[in-house]
Structure formats: structure tokens, C-alpha cells
Amino acid sequence: MQPLPMFFAVDHAKIKCDRCDVMKKHPCKQYEKETGRVPFLGTMACESQLRQQKYHREGCNGFDAKRPTSTPMSFWEDQDVWHYISSLSLSYASIYDKGEDRTGCMFCMFGCHKDAENRFQRMYHSHPKQWSYCINQLGCGKVLDYIGVKYVPEDELF
């Protein structure tokens, strides 16, 4: 199998396949290297197969792993988080009240083909300036067209 290309095969799209590495993983690793500290990550095993495998392999604390980490919420599920928030009357980001169940990077296209109404269609109404920047300036619209994913809500189509 050949490795994925660094850029998607769409002319003028300013989207790279390694955004998670650049935006999240590399800065964390750099911080670890500079400070000698290891991260506490708020990831849950229910969020992905890879996280579930890691939890089964290392548990909540991978202190003996090549890259030591602690993931104290690994065994939690979404309802556990909401119960915790409710029981302690904690505040949370209002975007969850608008239908989002994960926040992450708002411009990430990973998995958007699976949702009946994807993050770009929701962003059209919730964050129109960011939507326009993402679709038009970054070139996400061309990539989404190429892979056949709609990014304008059905109620806005002519």
C-alpha cells in the first residue's frame, strides 16, 4: 500500500493530511520534551477503536509506555461526563446545547461523510464567517465536492 499524499488531490486546497499532528500532537510532545512533564489526556475509549485498544493495553495510566501518559477518563462514556457536569453544576461550552456532541477542530473533515447533517452544514448557521473562510479560502469546499459531501444545509439549497 502506498502512503497517503501530503496534500489532497484537489487543486488549490490548503488542507494537509497531518493537521492533527501539527495542531495538537507536536506541540504537546514539544512541551513534554521541554518540561519533562507527561500529559493528562481527557480522551475516552468509547471515542475510537484506537483509543479503546490503547485502554485495553495500558489502562488509564501508561507509565511504562514509550510515551508515558495518563488518561483518567478512558473508562468514562458520554453519559458519565454529563452526569458529572450535572451533579456538580459545572459550566460547559454552549455549543453542546446547539447539537454538537464533540468539539475538536471545526475545520476537520474526518468522518464528516457519516453524519446526516455534518459539521460543515451546522457551521453554516452557527459560525457563518468561519464556514465561509473554511469552504472558500482554505479550499474545503473543493475537497468536500470531490468526495461528494454536502456542506450547505438542505434547507438552504435552491
KOLROTI-657427 format. One record per atom (N, C-alpha, C): residue in three letters; x, y, z. Coordinates in steps of 0.1 Angstrom, whole numbers, padded with zeros to 4 digits, always signed. Atoms other than C-alpha are relative to their C-alpha. Layout:
ALAXYZ/...
***
This chain:
MET+0008-0012+0000/MET+0000+0000+0000/MET+0009+0012+0000/GLN-0007-0012+0000/GLN+0013+0034-0009/GLN-0004+0010+0011/PRO+0004-0010-0010/PRO+0014+0062+0017/PRO-0009+0010-0006/LEU+0009-0011+0005/LEU-0012+0089+0015/LEU+0008+0012-0004/PRO-0007-0012+0004/PRO-0001+0120-0003/PRO-0001+0011+0011/MET+0000-0010-0010/MET+0008+0150+0018/MET-0012+0010-0001/PHE+0012-0009+0002/PHE-0020+0171+0002/PHE-0010-0008-0007/PHE+0011+0007+0007/PHE-0054+0160-0010/PHE+0002+0004-0015/ALA-0001-0002+0015/ALA-0056+0157-0048/ALA-0011+0009-0005/VAL+0009-0010+0005/VAL-0076+0188-0053/VAL+0008+0013-0002/ASP-0007-0012+0003/ASP-0062+0219-0069/ASP-0003+0011+0009/HIS+0001-0012-0008/HIS-0056+0249-0047/HIS-0007-0002+0014/ALA+0005+0002-0013/ALA-0069+0233-0015/ALA+0012+0001+0010/LYS-0010-0002-0010/LYS-0049+0244+0015/LYS-0002-0009+0012/ILE+0002+0010-0010/ILE-0056+0213+0035/ILE+0010-0011+0000/LYS-0010+0011-0001/LYS-0029+0189+0047/LYS-0006-0011+0008/CYS+0005+0012-0007/CYS-0035+0154+0060/CYS+0006-0001+0014/ASP-0006+0001-0013/ASP-0013+0160+0090/ASP-0004+0011+0010/ARG+0004-0011-0008/ARG-0033+0187+0107/ARG+0000-0003+0015/CYS+0000+0004-0014/CYS-0038+0168+0140/CYS+0014-0001+0005/ASP-0014+0001-0004/ASP-0001+0162+0142/ASP+0006+0014+0003/VAL-0006-0014+0000/VAL+0008+0199+0135/VAL-0007+0008+0011/MET+0008-0008-0009/MET-0020+0214+0156/MET-0001-0005+0015/LYS+0002+0005-0013/LYS-0022+0191+0186/LYS+0012-0009+0005/LYS-0010+0009-0004/LYS+0004+0163+0188/LYS+0014+0005+0002/HIS-0013-0006-0001/HIS+0036+0181+0180/HIS+0002+0010+0011/PRO-0001-0010-0011/PRO+0030+0210+0204/PRO+0000-0007+0014/CYS+0000+0008-0012/CYS+0022+0185+0232/CYS+0014-0007+0003/LYS-0012+0007-0001/LYS+0053+0165+0225/LYS+0012+0009+0003/GLN-0010-0010-0002/GLN+0074+0196+0224/GLN+0000+0005+0015/TYR+0002-0004-0014/TYR+0060+0207+0258/TYR+0006-0010+0009/GLU-0005+0011-0009/GLU+0068+0173+0273/GLU+0015+0000+0000/LYS-0014+0000+0001/LYS+0103+0175+0260/LYS+0007+0011+0007/GLU-0005-0012-0007/GLU+0109+0210+0273/GLU-0001+0000+0015/THR+0003+0000-0014/THR+0094+0204+0307/THR+0002-0013+0008/GLY-0002+0013-0006/GLY+0098+0167+0314/GLY-0013-0005+0006/ARG+0013+0004-0005/ARG+0061+0166+0323/ARG-0007-0009-0010/VAL+0008+0008+0009/VAL+0037+0140+0309/VAL-0015+0004+0001/PRO+0014-0005+0000/PRO+0001+0148+0299/PRO-0010-0008+0007/PHE+0013+0006-0004/PHE-0032+0141+0315/PHE-0010+0002-0012/LEU+0009-0002+0011/LEU-0055+0135+0285/LEU-0014-0003+0003/GLY+0015+0002-0003/GLY-0093+0138+0286/GLY-0006-0009-0011/THR+0006+0008+0011/THR-0098+0111+0259/THR-0007-0012+0007/MET+0008+0012-0005/MET-0123+0082+0263/MET+0001-0011-0010/ALA-0001+0012+0008/ALA-0120+0047+0250/ALA-0012-0001-0010/CYS+0012+0001+0009/CYS-0156+0050+0235/CYS+0001+0009-0012/GLU-0001-0010+0011/GLU-0144+0077+0211/GLU+0006-0006-0013/SER-0005+0006+0012/SER-0125+0054+0188/SER+0006-0013+0003/GLN-0006+0014-0002/GLN-0112+0019+0182/GLN+0014+0001+0004/LEU-0014-0002-0004/LEU-0076+0031+0185/LEU+0001+0003+0015/ARG-0001-0003-0015/ARG-0083+0046+0220/ARG-0005-0011+0008/GLN+0005+0012-0007/GLN-0102+0015+0230/GLN+0011-0010+0001/GLN-0012+0010+0000/GLN-0072-0007+0220/GLN+0011+0005+0010/LYS-0011-0006-0009/LYS-0048+0016+0239/LYS-0005-0002+0015/TYR+0005+0001-0013/TYR-0070+0015+0270/TYR+0001-0015+0005/HIS-0001+0014-0003/HIS-0072-0023+0269/HIS+0015-0005+0002/ARG-0014+0004-0001/ARG-0034-0025+0265/ARG+0007+0007+0012/GLU-0007-0008-0010/GLU-0023+0002+0290/GLU-0008+0004+0012/GLY+0009-0005-0011/GLY-0053+0010+0312/GLY+0000+0015+0000/CYS+0001-0015-0001/CYS-0057+0046+0324/CYS+0014+0006+0001/ASN-0013-0006-0001/ASN-0020+0051+0331/ASN+0010-0009-0007/GLY-0011+0007+0008/GLY+0006+0041+0305/GLY+0013+0005+0004/PHE-0013-0006-0005/PHE+0036+0050+0327/PHE+0012-0008-0006/ASP-0011+0008+0006/ASP+0056+0021+0311/ASP+0001+0001-0015/ALA+0001-0002+0014/ALA+0047+0031+0276/ALA+0012+0008-0005/LYS-0011-0007+0006/LYS+0073+0045+0252/LYS-0002+0015+0002/ARG+0003-0014-0004/ARG+0055+0079+0257/ARG-0010-0001+0011/PRO+0009+0001-0012/PRO+0040+0079+0292/PRO-0011+0010-0001/THR+0012-0009-0001/THR+0005+0093+0295/THR-0009-0005+0011/SER+0011+0004-0009/SER-0024+0093+0319/SER-0013+0005-0006/THR+0013-0003+0006/THR-0059+0091+0306/THR-0011-0004+0010/PRO+0009+0004-0011/PRO-0081+0091+0337/PRO-0014-0001-0004/MET+0014+0001+0005/MET-0113+0094+0317/MET-0002-0012-0010/SER+0001+0010+0010/SER-0106+0064+0295/SER-0013-0009+0001/PHE+0012+0009-0002/PHE-0134+0042+0310/PHE-0013+0007+0001/TRP+0012-0007+0000/TRP-0159+0070+0310/TRP-0007-0001-0013/GLU+0008-0001+0012/GLU-0187+0073+0285/GLU-0007+0014+0000/ASP+0006-0013+0000/ASP-0206+0104+0274/ASP-0010+0003+0011/GLN+0010-0002-0011/GLN-0234+0099+0299/GLN+0007+0002+0014/ASP-0008-0003-0012/ASP-0207+0098+0327/ASP+0004+0014+0001/VAL-0005-0014+0001/VAL-0194+0132+0316/VAL-0012+0009+0004/TRP+0012-0009-0003/TRP-0229+0147+0316/TRP-0005-0002+0014/HIS+0004+0002-0014/HIS-0237+0131+0350/HIS+0009+0008+0009/TYR-0010-0007-0008/TYR-0205+0146+0364/TYR-0003+0015+0000/ILE+0003-0014+0002/ILE-0213+0180+0350/ILE-0012+0004+0008/SER+0013-0003-0007/SER-0249+0179+0363/SER+0001-0001+0015/SER+0000+0002-0014/SER-0241+0166+0397/SER+0008+0011+0007/LEU-0008-0011-0007/LEU-0215+0194+0404/LEU-0004+0013-0006/SER+0005-0013+0005/SER-0235+0221+0385/SER+0012+0007-0007/LEU-0011-0006+0007/LEU-0204+0227+0363/LEU-0005+0007-0013/SER+0003-0006+0012/SER-0205+0251+0334/SER+0007-0007-0012/TYR-0006+0006+0012/TYR-0197+0239+0298/TYR-0003+0009-0012/ALA+0001-0008+0012/ALA-0194+0253+0263/ALA-0014-0001-0005/SER+0014-0001+0005/SER-0228+0264+0249/SER-0002-0007-0013/ILE+0001+0007+0013/ILE-0220+0247+0216/ILE-0007-0014+0001/TYR+0007+0013-0003/TYR-0232+0214+0232/TYR-0015+0001+0000/ASP+0014-0002+0000/ASP-0266+0229+0236/ASP-0006+0002-0014/LYS+0004-0003+0014/LYS-0267+0236+0198/LYS+0001-0013-0008/GLY+0000+0013+0007/GLY-0264+0199+0189/GLY+0014-0007-0002/GLU-0014+0006+0002/GLU-0226+0193+0189/GLU+0002-0010+0011/ASP-0004+0009-0011/ASP-0215+0162+0208/ASP+0015-0001+0002/ARG-0014-0002-0002/ARG-0178+0168+0202/ARG+0004+0013-0006/THR-0004-0013+0006/THR-0159+0200+0195/THR+0012-0002-0009/GLY-0011+0002+0009/GLY-0125+0192+0181/GLY+0003+0012-0008/CYS-0003-0011+0010/CYS-0112+0212+0152/CYS-0012+0002-0009/MET+0012-0002+0007/MET-0141+0228+0135/MET+0002-0001-0016/PHE-0002+0002+0015/PHE-0125+0225+0100/PHE+0004-0014-0003/CYS-0004+0014+0003/CYS-0117+0188+0103/CYS-0010-0007-0008/MET+0010+0007+0008/MET-0133+0168+0076/MET+0000-0015+0003/PHE+0000+0014-0003/PHE-0125+0134+0092/PHE-0014-0005+0005/GLY+0012+0006-0004/GLY-0157+0114+0094/GLY-0013+0008-0004/CYS+0012-0008+0002/CYS-0180+0141+0081/CYS-0009-0006-0010/HIS+0008+0007+0009/HIS-0193+0118+0054/HIS-0010-0010+0007/LYS+0008+0009-0007/LYS-0210+0097+0081/LYS-0013+0006+0006/ASP+0011-0007-0006/ASP-0234+0123+0095/ASP-0011+0004-0009/ALA+0011-0004+0008/ALA-0268+0130+0082/ALA+0001+0015-0003/GLU-0003-0014+0001/GLU-0261+0167+0089/GLU+0014+0002+0006/ASN-0013+0000-0005/ASN-0224+0172+0091/ASN+0004+0013+0006/ARG-0005-0012-0007/ARG-0203+0198+0110/ARG+0000+0012-0009/PHE+0000-0012+0009/PHE-0200+0220+0079/PHE-0014+0006-0002/GLN+0013-0005+0002/GLN-0237+0222+0074/GLN-0005+0007+0013/ARG+0004-0006-0013/ARG-0242+0230+0111/ARG+0008+0014+0001/MET-0009-0012-0001/MET-0213+0256+0109/MET-0006+0011-0009/TYR+0006-0010+0010/TYR-0231+0273+0080/TYR-0009+0010+0008/HIS+0008-0009-0008/HIS-0256+0287+0106/HIS+0006+0005+0012/SER-0005-0004-0013/SER-0237+0287+0138/SER+0013+0009-0001/HIS-0012-0008+0002/HIS-0204+0303+0125/HIS+0002+0003-0014/PRO-0001-0002+0014/PRO-0210+0317+0091/PRO+0013+0006-0005/LYS-0013-0006+0004/LYS-0177+0337+0089/LYS+0010-0011-0001/GLN-0009+0011+0000/GLN-0157+0306+0098/GLN-0003-0010-0011/TRP+0004+0009+0010/TRP-0177+0285+0074/TRP+0005+0005-0014/SER-0004-0006+0013/SER-0170+0309+0045/SER+0015-0001-0002/TYR-0015+0001+0001/TYR-0133+0310+0053/TYR+0004-0014-0003/CYS-0003+0014+0002/CYS-0131+0272+0055/CYS-0003-0005-0014/ILE+0005+0005+0013/ILE-0151+0265+0024/ILE+0007+0007-0011/ASN-0005-0008+0012/ASN-0138+0293+0002/ASN+0015+0003+0000/GLN-0014-0003+0000/GLN-0104+0304+0014/GLN+0009-0012+0002/LEU-0008+0012-0003/LEU-0090+0271+0028/LEU-0002-0010-0011/GLY+0002+0009+0011/GLY-0105+0252-0001/GLY-0007-0013+0004/CYS+0007+0012-0005/CYS-0125+0227+0020/CYS-0012-0003-0009/GLY+0011+0002+0009/GLY-0154+0232-0004/GLY+0003-0009-0012/LYS-0005+0008+0012/LYS-0134+0218-0033/LYS+0002-0015+0004/VAL-0003+0013-0005/VAL-0123+0188-0012/VAL-0014-0007+0003/LEU+0013+0006-0003/LEU-0159+0181+0000/LEU-0008-0003-0012/ASP+0006+0003+0013/ASP-0172+0184-0036/ASP+0006-0012-0006/TYR-0008+0012+0006/TYR-0145+0159-0047/TYR-0004-0013+0007/ILE+0004+0012-0007/ILE-0156+0134-0020/ILE-0015-0002+0001/GLY+0015+0002+0000/GLY-0193+0140-0025/GLY-0007+0003+0013/VAL+0006-0004-0013/VAL-0201+0156+0009/VAL-0006+0014-0001/LYS+0006-0013+0000/LYS-0226+0184+0011/LYS+0004+0008+0012/TYR-0004-0009-0010/TYR-0216+0214+0031/TYR-0009+0012+0002/VAL+0010-0010-0002/VAL-0246+0237+0027/VAL-0012-0008+0005/PRO+0012+0007-0005/PRO-0277+0227+0048/PRO-0010-0002-0011/GLU+0010+0003+0010/GLU-0305+0211+0028/GLU-0010+0011-0001/ASP+0010-0010+0000/ASP-0329+0239+0038/ASP+0005+0013-0007/GLU-0006-0012+0007/GLU-0305+0265+0021/GLU+0002-0002-0015/LEU-0002+0003+0015/LEU-0303+0247-0013/LEU-0011+0006-0008/PHE+0010-0006+0008/PHE-0322+0263-0041/PHE-0009-0011-0005/
***
